[in-house]
Amino acid sequence: MRRWVFRLFAVLVVLIALAFVGIWVIEIYPRHGSHPPLQLAKGTLAIVHARVYVSPDAPSIDDGTVLVRDGLIAAVGKGIQAPPDARVVPCDHCIVTAGFWNAHVHLTEPKWSMANWKSAETLNPQLADMFLSRGFTTVIDLGSNPADTFSTRRRIEKGELVGPYIYSAGTALYPPHGIPFYLKETLPRWIQALMPQPETPDEAVSIVRRNLASGADVTKLFTGSWVERGHVLPMPVEIARAAVNESHLNGKLVFAHPSDLAGTKVAIDSGVDILAHAADDTRGVDAQLLQSAINKNMAMIPTLKMFTTTVTSDPHYMEPMRAEVGQFHQLGGTLIFGTDVGYMTDYSTETEFSELGKSGLDFKTVLAMLTTNPASRMGVSDTKGTVSAGKLADLTILDADPATDLTNFSRVHAVIRSGKLIWQR
């Protein structure tokens, strides 16, 4: 009897040890070294005979040259001669802008699972399809499994993979008992049990600290969560405020998923920096409310295509949302480009640009959304956002001019990141 008990105990010990090893291999180890130093490409590139949009407010440079040396923009202008050792990027009458940002993405599709252990042959085509072929040199992940996001970022920066620079929110925070119904319908219960739903301000502070200590760059809150079809549960404002204050004490921005009037009010009252979506239930979201958000220097990421593809096919549903985005802009609010790609599995950006046009936005506004606005909000305007000498050579090359048609922003010809040509059609 004693021998049987001893053997059972030994088996249990082994199983527990194997479980801990499995957790470490799958969830803990992939998060190490999530912020390796930026690697600049060596050598010289020259983009010639291009129309260059240096910034949204500067006049374009026609038949211009962008000269890149050792990862940085060395010169921009007309009549610049490419040195003999330069690699000339074919660009006859193409369009050059600063590298695009997508400030709302997710690496939550099953194909990103166990990213630390997947081959470059598997992951590089996914990164190209989702990001590079859309012109994105920088993206912000607003809530995914950190083991997948951090390992992907680390492997990109170490040169094992080819992709954009990735900022990450780590895991998002939800209201108490506030996981959205559409995630409950798709995620297994054990994953839902790991999704943070702080019930007190102190608990929210602890979660934010843990997130930031593990390598997160920003915080994501569901200040309004669609817990049922037709019902939004707001995050208690004292919990949201505690998470925001802790993030700001660490110098980090906070993004919020607002959903409706109540969720937007919580975001405003708690001091959130950026609305990760326009509110899709626009009832009560009027000019006065939007102005109060703008007065607190809050920016907005519209993500209009996501609603047209995952929520409704009714064109009238979008009209008040387009009006909300247009009014936010007219009142002087800062807009930032983002698509919610990853949750939305259609990666094409053409419809997003079309929707922004229907919201009354012009070329300069959309270019700012893609370049200078996110760079400014993330505090990296000194290195990104414009095609200027001395800045990182993060560049997006287009086949057609978006000044004549906003959907031309989706016609990407090539992408250069940190001075390296990493994607070309």
Secondary structure, 3 states (H helix, E strand, C coil): CHHHHHHHHHHHHHHHHHHHHHHHHHHHHHHCCCCCCCCCCCCEEEEEEEEECCCCCCCCEEEEEEEEECCEEEEEECCCCCCCCCEEECCCCCEEEECEEEEEECCCCHHHCCHHHCCHHHHHHHHHHHCHHHCEEEEEECCCCHHHHHHHHHHHHCCCCCCCEEEECCCCECCCCCCCHHHHCCCCHHHHHHCCCCCCHHHHHHHHHHHHHHCCCCEEECCEEEEECCEEEECCHHHHHHHHHHHHHCCCCEEECCCCHHHHHHHHHHCCCEECCCCCCCCCCCHHHHHHHHHCCCEECCCHHHHHHHCCCCHHHHHHHHHHHHHHHHCCCCECCCCCECCECCCCCHHHHHHHHHCCCCHHHHHHHHCHHHHHHCCCCCCCCCCCCCCECCEEEECCCCCCCHHHHHCEEEEEECCEEEEEC
